[in-house]
């Protein structure tokens, strides 16, 4: 058997039908698997295409569904998006709605697309977002497709060289981007599965189950029936009531209550949630105090204002400057951000990354 090995089997039956003494049975369940599994490497040999567009290295539908896999993941994406939107200065070419959809696609899907919509004179009338879930890179240079169903159903080919594509680079291929939080995908799914398991656990009522084991010799059929009726009456209004059972001359352990709903103490729900949360925060590099996580120690997480300033400078600023590359592609100042004001009054110029000291800082 593949992945299993039977060392000893028993019991053995000797001639004449007499069973010999049972021998131990030992199994091994598979060999250790490397993180560089051969099946995973084969997926990067080539990005497949159908003669019209390249298929993404990961299903875009799967990435879209994982957006709500964890409160920490969704909150971290929302924090970055809110900081970007709060410093946006909408232009005549790029509206706030299109930028927000472009930014959330780039953060969640690793790809952001904007379409050049021409005016009557051939210039730029509008930079319109194209959803990353449905946009595909064509096999011909400068060609992009909008795919909404099976091949050949409602596919739309954009005009050549009319799509701006911003991607978070992948080390295995250059056609599509992959989100930088992807290393924490399994942690996010584990967080979701733990929550779903706990919900099912409470819904099916297993947490309240037990076995009443009665082996007392003095307990006749009439006593057993009385116990059964009393337990049935413990539902609804009569629940959580005390019950007295008196058997004269009874022995120790004559009546035993054996709980079967012990999963609550063994599934390590809190540990799974905390560990998966930490993995997601590490992947997003988000300070916990900025997304409402309550500290578990007396020291806390530190000041929110200082954490926000540091997070903006080391995370949001590079993110915004990547998005500003669209201005070079369009040849216009399509995207404009206003300066970020720090808690001490300093300003950070997003376009250049330069820090401008607060007025009078030199005199202080």
LOTILO-384274 format. One record per residue (C-alpha): residue number from 1; residue in three letters; x, y, z. Coordinates in nm, 4 decimals, decimal comma, padded with zeros to 6 digits. Each point is the difference from the previous one (the first is absolute). Layout:
residues N
+-----+---------+----------+----------+----------+
| num | residuo |       px |       py |       pz |
+-----+---------+----------+----------+----------+
| NUM |     ALA |        X |        Y |        Z |
...
+-----+---------+----------+----------+----------+
//
This chain:
residues 364
+-----+---------+----------+----------+----------+
| num | residuo |       px |       py |       pz |
+-----+---------+----------+----------+----------+
|   1 |     UNK |  00,0000 |  00,0000 |  00,0000 |
|   2 |     UNK |  00,1309 |  00,3429 | -00,0928 |
|   3 |     UNK |  00,0763 |  00,2146 |  00,3019 |
|   4 |     UNK | -00,0660 | -00,2832 |  00,2482 |
|   5 |     UNK |  00,2135 | -00,2857 |  00,1197 |
|   6 |     UNK | -00,1256 | -00,3009 |  00,1933 |
|   7 |     UNK |  00,2701 | -00,1390 |  00,2247 |
|   8 |     UNK | -00,1857 | -00,2671 |  00,1970 |
|   9 |     UNK | -00,3533 | -00,1319 | -00,0247 |
|  10 |     UNK | -00,1931 | -00,2048 |  00,2471 |
|  11 |     UNK | -00,1549 | -00,2060 |  00,1340 |
|  12 |     UNK |  00,1197 | -00,3037 | -00,1984 |
|  13 |     UNK | -00,2113 | -00,3121 | -00,0285 |
|  14 |     UNK |  00,1900 | -00,3284 |  00,0250 |
|  15 |     UNK | -00,1011 | -00,3304 | -00,1495 |
|  16 |     UNK | -00,3126 | -00,1462 |  00,1569 |
|  17 |     UNK | -00,1606 |  00,3388 |  00,0556 |
|  18 |     UNK |  00,1913 |  00,0852 |  00,3191 |
|  19 |     UNK |  00,0863 |  00,3697 |  00,0199 |
|  20 |     UNK |  00,3551 |  00,0871 |  00,0940 |
|  21 |     UNK |  00,0821 |  00,2896 |  00,2291 |
|  22 |     UNK | -00,0599 |  00,3407 | -00,1564 |
|  23 |     UNK |  00,3050 |  00,1795 | -00,1378 |
|  24 |     UNK |  00,0418 |  00,3777 | -00,0051 |
|  25 |     UNK | -00,1019 |  00,1820 | -00,3176 |
|  26 |     UNK |  00,2079 |  00,3020 | -00,1053 |
|  27 |     UNK | -00,0783 |  00,2390 | -00,2851 |
|  28 |     UNK |  00,1899 |  00,2937 | -00,1484 |
|  29 |     UNK | -00,2046 |  00,2700 | -00,1698 |
|  30 |     UNK |  00,2103 |  00,1484 | -00,2781 |
|  31 |     UNK |  00,3467 |  00,1505 | -00,0141 |
|  32 |     UNK |  00,0916 |  00,3580 |  00,0925 |
|  33 |     UNK | -00,0822 |  00,2442 | -00,2802 |
|  34 |     UNK |  00,2219 |  00,2923 | -00,0929 |
|  35 |     UNK | -00,1341 |  00,3491 | -00,0472 |
|  36 |     UNK |  00,1543 | -00,0210 | -00,3488 |
|  37 |     UNK | -00,2243 | -00,2853 | -00,1063 |
|  38 |     UNK |  00,0401 | -00,1142 | -00,3593 |
|  39 |     UNK | -00,3678 |  00,0527 | -00,0753 |
|  40 |     UNK |  00,0209 |  00,3645 |  00,1064 |
|  41 |     UNK |  00,3120 |  00,0692 | -00,2052 |
|  42 |     UNK | -00,1646 | -00,1299 | -00,3160 |
|  43 |     UNK | -00,2607 |  00,2774 |  00,0191 |
|  44 |     UNK |  00,2726 |  00,2586 | -00,0658 |
|  45 |     UNK |  00,1539 | -00,1589 | -00,3074 |
|  46 |     UNK | -00,2388 |  00,1916 | -00,2231 |
|  47 |     UNK | -00,2944 |  00,2354 |  00,0295 |
|  48 |     UNK | -00,2618 | -00,1628 | -00,2187 |
|  49 |     UNK | -00,1945 |  00,1873 | -00,2659 |
|  50 |     UNK | -00,2890 | -00,0732 | -00,2375 |
|  51 |     UNK |  00,1504 |  00,1888 | -00,2965 |
|  52 |     UNK | -00,1808 |  00,3166 |  00,1121 |
|  53 |     UNK |  00,1005 |  00,0678 |  00,3608 |
|  54 |     UNK |  00,2272 | -00,1418 |  00,2693 |
|  55 |     UNK | -00,1551 | -00,1800 |  00,2942 |
|  56 |     UNK |  00,0980 |  00,1407 |  00,3428 |
|  57 |     UNK |  00,2323 | -00,2131 |  00,2178 |
|  58 |     UNK | -00,2748 | -00,0058 |  00,2658 |
|  59 |     UNK | -00,3764 |  00,0033 | -00,0653 |
|  60 |     UNK | -00,1214 |  00,3581 |  00,0333 |
|  61 |     UNK | -00,3381 | -00,1237 |  00,1238 |
|  62 |     UNK |  00,1719 | -00,1744 |  00,2909 |
|  63 |     UNK |  00,1907 |  00,3151 |  00,0959 |
|  64 |     UNK | -00,3220 |  00,2007 | -00,0156 |
|  65 |     UNK | -00,1819 | -00,2431 |  00,2299 |
|  66 |     UNK |  00,2853 |  00,0106 |  00,2521 |
|  67 |     UNK | -00,0598 |  00,3724 |  00,0537 |
|  68 |     UNK | -00,2368 | -00,0720 |  00,2902 |
|  69 |     UNK |  00,1759 | -00,3080 |  00,1371 |
|  70 |     UNK |  00,1061 |  00,1781 |  00,3202 |
|  71 |     UNK | -00,0908 |  00,3182 |  00,1832 |
|  72 |     UNK |  00,3696 |  00,0808 |  00,0414 |
|  73 |     UNK |  00,0698 | -00,0379 | -00,3719 |
|  74 |     UNK | -00,2973 |  00,2124 | -00,1058 |
|  75 |     UNK |  00,0797 |  00,2622 |  00,2638 |
|  76 |     UNK |  00,3662 |  00,0242 | -00,1046 |
|  77 |     UNK | -00,1010 |  00,0512 | -00,3649 |
|  78 |     UNK | -00,2607 |  00,2572 |  00,1047 |
|  79 |     UNK |  00,2565 |  00,1920 |  00,2091 |
|  80 |     UNK |  00,2387 |  00,0375 | -00,2946 |
|  81 |     UNK | -00,2870 |  00,0930 | -00,2297 |
|  82 |     UNK | -00,1372 |  00,2606 |  00,2407 |
|  83 |     UNK |  00,3385 |  00,1686 |  00,0403 |
|  84 |     UNK |  00,0425 |  00,0165 | -00,3767 |
|  85 |     UNK | -00,3518 |  00,1312 | -00,0617 |
|  86 |     UNK |  00,0265 |  00,2586 |  00,2779 |
|  87 |     UNK |  00,2998 |  00,1604 | -00,1729 |
|  88 |     UNK | -00,1351 | -00,0232 | -00,3567 |
|  89 |     UNK | -00,0682 |  00,3156 | -00,1960 |
|  90 |     UNK | -00,2417 | -00,1070 | -00,2771 |
|  91 |     UNK |  00,0932 |  00,1315 | -00,3418 |
|  92 |     UNK | -00,2138 |  00,0673 | -00,3076 |
|  93 |     UNK |  00,1191 | -00,3327 | -00,1448 |
|  94 |     UNK | -00,0090 | -00,2358 |  00,2982 |
|  95 |     UNK | -00,2957 |  00,0101 |  00,2360 |
|  96 |     UNK | -00,0048 | -00,1164 |  00,3606 |
|  97 |     UNK | -00,2148 | -00,3078 | -00,0777 |
|  98 |     UNK |  00,2306 | -00,1245 | -00,2747 |
|  99 |     UNK |  00,3095 |  00,0559 |  00,2123 |
| 100 |     UNK | -00,1500 | -00,1840 |  00,2982 |
| 101 |     UNK | -00,0854 | -00,3029 | -00,2134 |
| 102 |     UNK |  00,3444 |  00,0119 | -00,1622 |
| 103 |     UNK |  00,1709 |  00,0191 |  00,3405 |
| 104 |     UNK | -00,1988 | -00,2841 |  00,1555 |
| 105 |     UNK |  00,0730 | -00,2210 | -00,3024 |
| 106 |     UNK |  00,3706 |  00,0744 |  00,0302 |
| 107 |     UNK |  00,0062 | -00,0742 |  00,3735 |
| 108 |     UNK | -00,2102 | -00,3171 | -00,0090 |
| 109 |     UNK |  00,0679 | -00,1472 | -00,3449 |
| 110 |     UNK |  00,3542 |  00,1243 | -00,0621 |
| 111 |     UNK | -00,1103 |  00,1596 | -00,3295 |
| 112 |     UNK | -00,1632 |  00,3331 | -00,0829 |
| 113 |     UNK | -00,1319 |  00,1038 | -00,3418 |
| 114 |     UNK | -00,1091 |  00,3378 | -00,1392 |
| 115 |     UNK | -00,1431 |  00,0503 | -00,3488 |
| 116 |     UNK |  00,0798 |  00,2986 | -00,2184 |
| 117 |     UNK | -00,3406 |  00,1327 | -00,1119 |
| 118 |     UNK |  00,0620 |  00,2474 | -00,2874 |
| 119 |     UNK | -00,1872 |  00,3207 | -00,0645 |
| 120 |     UNK | -00,1150 |  00,1310 | -00,3387 |
| 121 |     UNK |  00,3467 |  00,1393 | -00,0752 |
| 122 |     UNK |  00,1798 | -00,3237 |  00,0906 |
| 123 |     UNK |  00,1269 |  00,1273 |  00,3331 |
| 124 |     UNK | -00,0803 | -00,1366 |  00,3434 |
| 125 |     UNK | -00,3594 |  00,0452 |  00,1107 |
| 126 |     UNK |  00,0025 | -00,2364 |  00,2977 |
| 127 |     UNK |  00,2186 | -00,2578 |  00,1721 |
| 128 |     UNK | -00,2542 | -00,2747 |  00,0687 |
| 129 |     UNK |  00,0662 | -00,3000 |  00,2211 |
| 130 |     UNK | -00,0118 | -00,3532 | -00,1415 |
| 131 |     UNK | -00,0618 | -00,2629 |  00,2675 |
| 132 |     UNK |  00,3035 | -00,2199 |  00,0624 |
| 133 |     UNK | -00,2208 | -00,3049 |  00,0534 |
| 134 |     UNK | -00,1022 |  00,0024 | -00,3662 |
| 135 |     UNK |  00,2908 |  00,1716 | -00,1795 |
| 136 |     UNK |  00,2544 | -00,2157 | -00,1812 |
| 137 |     UNK |  00,3296 |  00,0780 | -00,1726 |
| 138 |     UNK | -00,0148 | -00,0827 | -00,3690 |
| 139 |     UNK |  00,2560 | -00,2108 | -00,1829 |
| 140 |     UNK |  00,0666 |  00,2920 | -00,2383 |
| 141 |     UNK |  00,1926 |  00,3000 |  00,1375 |
| 142 |     UNK | -00,2242 |  00,2811 |  00,1239 |
| 143 |     UNK | -00,3188 | -00,2081 | -00,0227 |
| 144 |     UNK | -00,2264 | -00,0671 |  00,3001 |
| 145 |     UNK | -00,3269 | -00,1896 |  00,0354 |
| 146 |     UNK | -00,3000 |  00,0271 |  00,2320 |
| 147 |     UNK | -00,1229 | -00,3530 |  00,0762 |
| 148 |     UNK | -00,3331 | -00,0554 |  00,1743 |
| 149 |     UNK | -00,0851 | -00,3627 | -00,0721 |
| 150 |     UNK |  00,1047 | -00,3107 | -00,1926 |
| 151 |     UNK |  00,2277 |  00,0538 | -00,2971 |
| 152 |     UNK | -00,1856 |  00,1634 | -00,2855 |
| 153 |     UNK | -00,3056 |  00,1081 |  00,2005 |
| 154 |     UNK |  00,0240 |  00,3693 |  00,0939 |
| 155 |     UNK |  00,3690 |  00,0702 | -00,0554 |
| 156 |     UNK |  00,0965 |  00,3541 | -00,0942 |
| 157 |     UNK |  00,3295 |  00,1055 | -00,1567 |
| 158 |     UNK |  00,1194 |  00,3466 |  00,0960 |
| 159 |     UNK |  00,1499 |  00,2317 | -00,2562 |
| 160 |     UNK |  00,3764 | -00,0585 | -00,0369 |
| 161 |     UNK |  00,2195 |  00,1891 |  00,2494 |
| 162 |     UNK | -00,3045 |  00,1320 |  00,1886 |
| 163 |     UNK |  00,0558 | -00,1758 |  00,3364 |
| 164 |     UNK |  00,2360 |  00,1091 |  00,2766 |
| 165 |     UNK |  00,1059 | -00,3039 |  00,2042 |
| 166 |     UNK |  00,1576 |  00,0400 |  00,3449 |
| 167 |     UNK |  00,1104 | -00,3235 |  00,1640 |
| 168 |     UNK |  00,1657 | -00,1170 |  00,3181 |
| 169 |     UNK |  00,2928 | -00,1945 | -00,1493 |
| 170 |     UNK |  00,0220 | -00,3783 |  00,0161 |
| 171 |     UNK |  00,3414 | -00,1659 | -00,0032 |
| 172 |     UNK | -00,1174 | -00,2847 | -00,2264 |
| 173 |     UNK | -00,1579 |  00,1922 | -00,2900 |
| 174 |     UNK | -00,0449 |  00,3552 | -00,1291 |
| 175 |     UNK | -00,3450 | -00,0144 | -00,1592 |
| 176 |     UNK | -00,2176 |  00,0314 |  00,3110 |
| 177 |     UNK |  00,0605 |  00,1259 |  00,3497 |
| 178 |     UNK | -00,0690 | -00,1892 |  00,3206 |
| 179 |     UNK | -00,1054 |  00,1654 |  00,3285 |
| 180 |     UNK |  00,2789 |  00,0376 |  00,2546 |
| 181 |     UNK | -00,2197 | -00,1406 |  00,2773 |
| 182 |     UNK | -00,0309 | -00,3337 | -00,1834 |
| 183 |     UNK |  00,2380 | -00,1745 |  00,2419 |
| 184 |     UNK | -00,2664 |  00,0400 |  00,2708 |
| 185 |     UNK | -00,2838 | -00,1464 | -00,2102 |
| 186 |     UNK |  00,0048 | -00,3330 |  00,1849 |
| 187 |     UNK |  00,0005 |  00,1800 |  00,3352 |
| 188 |     UNK | -00,3045 |  00,2010 | -00,1049 |
| 189 |     UNK | -00,1846 | -00,3106 | -00,1169 |
| 190 |     UNK |  00,0886 | -00,1754 |  00,3260 |
| 191 |     UNK | -00,1417 |  00,2962 |  00,1916 |
| 192 |     UNK | -00,3210 | -00,0248 | -00,2011 |
| 193 |     UNK | -00,0242 | -00,3783 |  00,0432 |
| 194 |     UNK |  00,0463 |  00,0286 |  00,3764 |
| 195 |     UNK | -00,2853 |  00,2494 |  00,0208 |
| 196 |     UNK | -00,2270 | -00,2127 | -00,2198 |
| 197 |     UNK |  00,0803 | -00,3091 |  00,2060 |
| 198 |     UNK | -00,0880 |  00,1784 |  00,3217 |
| 199 |     UNK | -00,3276 |  00,1215 | -00,1484 |
| 200 |     UNK | -00,0948 | -00,3511 | -00,1126 |
| 201 |     UNK |  00,1057 | -00,1316 |  00,3407 |
| 202 |     UNK | -00,2486 |  00,2261 |  00,1766 |
| 203 |     UNK | -00,2737 | -00,0469 | -00,2570 |
| 204 |     UNK | -00,0002 | -00,3795 |  00,0204 |
| 205 |     UNK | -00,0178 |  00,0107 |  00,3813 |
| 206 |     UNK |  00,2915 | -00,2399 |  00,0618 |
| 207 |     UNK |  00,1317 |  00,2286 |  00,2733 |
| 208 |     UNK | -00,2922 | -00,0993 |  00,2245 |
| 209 |     UNK |  00,0162 | -00,3770 | -00,0485 |
| 210 |     UNK |  00,0729 | -00,2643 |  00,2640 |
| 211 |     UNK | -00,0604 | -00,3659 |  00,0793 |
| 212 |     UNK | -00,1711 | -00,1005 |  00,3257 |
| 213 |     UNK |  00,1570 | -00,3367 |  00,0799 |
| 214 |     UNK | -00,2087 | -00,1991 |  00,2514 |
| 215 |     UNK |  00,1341 | -00,3341 |  00,1252 |
| 216 |     UNK | -00,1409 | -00,0026 |  00,3538 |
| 217 |     UNK | -00,1524 | -00,3366 |  00,0831 |
| 218 |     UNK | -00,2793 |  00,1580 |  00,2073 |
| 219 |     UNK | -00,1128 |  00,2061 | -00,2973 |
| 220 |     UNK | -00,2922 | -00,1882 | -00,1415 |
| 221 |     UNK | -00,1996 |  00,0808 | -00,3141 |
| 222 |     UNK | -00,2305 |  00,2347 |  00,1906 |
| 223 |     UNK |  00,2926 |  00,2087 |  00,1289 |
| 224 |     UNK |  00,1583 |  00,0143 | -00,3459 |
| 225 |     UNK | -00,3312 |  00,1177 | -00,1500 |
| 226 |     UNK | -00,0285 |  00,2726 |  00,2641 |
| 227 |     UNK |  00,3508 |  00,1254 | -00,0842 |
| 228 |     UNK | -00,0796 | -00,0021 | -00,3715 |
| 229 |     UNK | -00,3173 |  00,2027 |  00,0505 |
| 230 |     UNK |  00,1771 |  00,2472 |  00,2222 |
| 231 |     UNK |  00,2777 |  00,0542 | -00,2564 |
| 232 |     UNK | -00,2543 |  00,0568 | -00,2773 |
| 233 |     UNK | -00,1602 |  00,2721 |  00,2135 |
| 234 |     UNK |  00,3342 |  00,1809 |  00,0247 |
| 235 |     UNK | -00,0517 |  00,1609 | -00,3427 |
| 236 |     UNK | -00,1333 |  00,3495 | -00,0481 |
| 237 |     UNK | -00,1354 |  00,1656 |  00,3138 |
| 238 |     UNK |  00,1239 | -00,2763 |  00,2275 |
| 239 |     UNK |  00,3595 |  00,0019 | -00,1095 |
| 240 |     UNK |  00,2943 |  00,0642 |  00,2311 |
| 241 |     UNK | -00,1937 | -00,1461 |  00,2921 |
| 242 |     UNK |  00,1541 | -00,2140 |  00,2725 |
| 243 |     UNK | -00,1109 | -00,3626 |  00,0289 |
| 244 |     UNK |  00,0226 | -00,2276 |  00,3049 |
| 245 |     UNK |  00,0422 | -00,3740 | -00,0488 |
| 246 |     UNK | -00,0217 | -00,2085 |  00,3195 |
| 247 |     UNK |  00,0653 | -00,3763 | -00,0123 |
| 248 |     UNK |  00,0184 | -00,1505 |  00,3516 |
| 249 |     UNK |  00,2975 | -00,2297 |  00,0368 |
| 250 |     UNK |  00,1507 |  00,1124 | -00,3276 |
| 251 |     UNK |  00,3678 | -00,0320 | -00,0807 |
| 252 |     UNK |  00,2600 |  00,2471 | -00,1137 |
| 253 |     UNK | -00,0124 |  00,0709 | -00,3741 |
| 254 |     UNK | -00,3405 | -00,1599 | -00,0245 |
| 255 |     UNK | -00,1081 |  00,3019 | -00,2017 |
| 256 |     UNK |  00,2547 |  00,1767 | -00,2226 |
| 257 |     UNK | -00,0418 |  00,3080 | -00,2193 |
| 258 |     UNK |  00,2341 | -00,0332 | -00,3002 |
| 259 |     UNK |  00,0262 |  00,3193 | -00,2079 |
| 260 |     UNK |  00,0466 | -00,0460 | -00,3748 |
| 261 |     UNK |  00,0186 |  00,3679 | -00,0954 |
| 262 |     UNK |  00,3636 |  00,0503 |  00,1002 |
| 263 |     UNK |  00,1052 |  00,1508 | -00,3334 |
| 264 |     UNK | -00,0293 |  00,3474 |  00,1458 |
| 265 |     UNK |  00,2982 | -00,0648 |  00,2250 |
| 266 |     UNK |  00,2125 | -00,1730 | -00,2644 |
| 267 |     UNK | -00,0386 |  00,1817 | -00,3300 |
| 268 |     UNK |  00,2248 |  00,2920 |  00,1063 |
| 269 |     UNK | -00,2340 |  00,2481 | -00,1644 |
| 270 |     UNK |  00,1552 |  00,3086 |  00,1575 |
| 271 |     UNK |  00,3541 | -00,1139 | -00,0806 |
| 272 |     UNK | -00,0869 | -00,0620 | -00,3652 |
| 273 |     UNK | -00,1687 |  00,3384 | -00,0317 |
| 274 |     UNK |  00,2916 |  00,1856 |  00,1599 |
| 275 |     UNK |  00,2731 | -00,1747 | -00,1992 |
| 276 |     UNK | -00,1787 |  00,0413 | -00,3327 |
| 277 |     UNK | -00,0696 |  00,3644 |  00,0861 |
| 278 |     UNK |  00,3696 |  00,0634 |  00,0665 |
| 279 |     UNK |  00,0923 | -00,1592 | -00,3346 |
| 280 |     UNK | -00,2436 |  00,2253 | -00,1837 |
| 281 |     UNK |  00,1231 |  00,3135 |  00,1771 |
| 282 |     UNK |  00,3604 | -00,0959 | -00,0791 |
| 283 |     UNK | -00,0868 | -00,0455 | -00,3673 |
| 284 |     UNK | -00,1753 |  00,3377 | -00,0120 |
| 285 |     UNK |  00,2523 |  00,1698 |  00,2323 |
| 286 |     UNK | -00,2855 |  00,1806 |  00,1777 |
| 287 |     UNK |  00,0364 |  00,1256 |  00,3584 |
| 288 |     UNK | -00,2659 | -00,1780 |  00,2088 |
| 289 |     UNK | -00,1207 |  00,3148 |  00,1740 |
| 290 |     UNK | -00,1082 |  00,1468 | -00,3357 |
| 291 |     UNK | -00,2546 | -00,2734 | -00,0707 |
| 292 |     UNK | -00,1610 | -00,0263 |  00,3424 |
| 293 |     UNK |  00,1849 | -00,2965 |  00,1523 |
| 294 |     UNK | -00,0155 |  00,0029 |  00,3794 |
| 295 |     UNK |  00,3392 | -00,0513 |  00,1710 |
| 296 |     UNK |  00,0317 | -00,3035 |  00,2253 |
| 297 |     UNK |  00,2554 |  00,1554 |  00,2346 |
| 298 |     UNK |  00,0187 |  00,3083 |  00,2166 |
| 299 |     UNK |  00,2690 |  00,1616 | -00,2152 |
| 300 |     UNK | -00,2270 |  00,0417 | -00,3002 |
| 301 |     UNK |  00,1122 |  00,0717 | -00,3551 |
| 302 |     UNK |  00,1208 |  00,3565 |  00,0355 |
| 303 |     UNK | -00,1423 |  00,3264 | -00,1278 |
| 304 |     UNK | -00,2376 | -00,0109 | -00,2959 |
| 305 |     UNK |  00,1269 |  00,3267 | -00,1507 |
| 306 |     UNK |  00,3639 | -00,1136 | -00,0066 |
| 307 |     UNK | -00,0997 | -00,3389 | -00,1451 |
| 308 |     UNK | -00,2068 |  00,1720 | -00,2709 |
| 309 |     UNK |  00,2880 |  00,2296 | -00,0988 |
| 310 |     UNK |  00,2476 | -00,2879 | -00,0234 |
| 311 |     UNK | -00,2464 | -00,2194 | -00,1884 |
| 312 |     UNK | -00,0739 |  00,2729 | -00,2510 |
| 313 |     UNK |  00,3652 |  00,0737 | -00,0661 |
| 314 |     UNK |  00,1225 | -00,3570 | -00,0427 |
| 315 |     UNK | -00,3108 | -00,1576 | -00,1570 |
| 316 |     UNK | -00,2526 |  00,2448 | -00,1470 |
| 317 |     UNK |  00,2553 |  00,2378 | -00,1499 |
| 318 |     UNK |  00,1714 | -00,2667 | -00,2169 |
| 319 |     UNK | -00,3425 | -00,1353 | -00,0943 |
| 320 |     UNK | -00,1222 |  00,3419 | -00,1117 |
| 321 |     UNK |  00,3189 |  00,0686 | -00,1959 |
| 322 |     UNK | -00,0450 | -00,3269 | -00,1888 |
| 323 |     UNK | -00,3476 |  00,1118 | -00,0994 |
| 324 |     UNK |  00,1350 |  00,3357 | -00,1175 |
| 325 |     UNK |  00,1681 | -00,1866 | -00,2882 |
| 326 |     UNK | -00,3304 |  00,0323 | -00,1840 |
| 327 |     UNK |  00,0778 |  00,3686 | -00,0539 |
| 328 |     UNK |  00,2990 | -00,0922 | -00,2164 |
| 329 |     UNK | -00,2079 | -00,2493 | -00,1988 |
| 330 |     UNK | -00,2906 |  00,2412 | -00,0604 |
| 331 |     UNK |  00,2283 |  00,2990 | -00,0522 |
| 332 |     UNK | -00,2194 |  00,2051 |  00,2331 |
| 333 |     UNK | -00,0343 |  00,0572 |  00,3736 |
| 334 |     UNK | -00,2855 | -00,2445 |  00,0240 |
| 335 |     UNK |  00,0753 | -00,0912 |  00,3623 |
| 336 |     UNK |  00,0803 |  00,2648 |  00,2605 |
| 337 |     UNK |  00,0479 | -00,0420 |  00,3759 |
| 338 |     UNK |  00,0092 |  00,2751 |  00,2585 |
| 339 |     UNK |  00,2764 |  00,0070 |  00,2612 |
| 340 |     UNK | -00,0229 | -00,2128 |  00,3120 |
| 341 |     UNK |  00,0171 |  00,1941 |  00,3271 |
| 342 |     UNK |  00,1784 | -00,1790 |  00,2859 |
| 343 |     UNK | -00,0936 |  00,0262 |  00,3658 |
| 344 |     UNK |  00,2889 |  00,2424 |  00,0649 |
| 345 |     UNK | -00,1039 |  00,2297 | -00,2857 |
| 346 |     UNK |  00,2503 | -00,1242 | -00,2579 |
| 347 |     UNK | -00,1304 | -00,0628 | -00,3506 |
| 348 |     UNK |  00,0894 | -00,2829 | -00,2366 |
| 349 |     UNK | -00,0179 |  00,0847 | -00,3689 |
| 350 |     UNK | -00,1320 | -00,3196 | -00,1586 |
| 351 |     UNK |  00,1119 |  00,0775 | -00,3536 |
| 352 |     UNK |  00,3670 |  00,0363 |  00,0985 |
| 353 |     UNK |  00,0100 | -00,1722 |  00,3397 |
| 354 |     UNK |  00,1622 |  00,3094 |  00,1481 |
| 355 |     UNK | -00,0704 |  00,0842 |  00,3668 |
| 356 |     UNK | -00,0719 |  00,3696 |  00,0609 |
| 357 |     UNK |  00,0643 |  00,1120 |  00,3604 |
| 358 |     UNK | -00,2771 |  00,1838 |  00,1785 |
| 359 |     UNK |  00,0108 |  00,3777 |  00,0001 |
| 360 |     UNK |  00,2283 |  00,1236 |  00,2781 |
| 361 |     UNK |  00,1577 | -00,3420 |  00,0527 |
| 362 |     UNK |  00,3475 |  00,1387 | -00,0684 |
| 363 |     UNK | -00,0435 |  00,2664 |  00,2693 |
| 364 |     UNK | -00,1058 | -00,2644 |  00,2538 |
+-----+---------+----------+----------+----------+
//
